[in-house]
Amino acid sequence: MNIIIENHNLGPELVDKINCNKWKFFKFKDNPGIKDSSNKEFYKTITFRNKNQQVLKNKVKINTVDGMQHFAHIIHWVESVSNSWGCISFDPFWDSHDDQ
């Protein structure tokens, strides 16, 4: 059973990724701290052009809309006043990138 978020902005080819379990939806409200750039579970500090910046880690622990928890890459991010959500990807491509 695939869980789809209402009023999403994904095209048919990306919905196929959801249907094939290559991607899964998550809601921000189910992942406290996801928008807080000082939260070390989701963010890391990098130096870019001699300035420290907080960026999302390559892979993070995410609670998905089906009630599961996964360690995966956030591939899509949508903020709204009433319903912020995103998608994670299980593509092995992201395994080749580390958070060093």
Protein Blocks (a to p, Z undefined) as FASTA:
>chain_A
ZZddehiabdfklmmmmmnopaccddfklmghklmmklmklpccddeehiacddddfbdc
dddfkopacddddfbdcddfklgcddddfbfklmmpccZZ
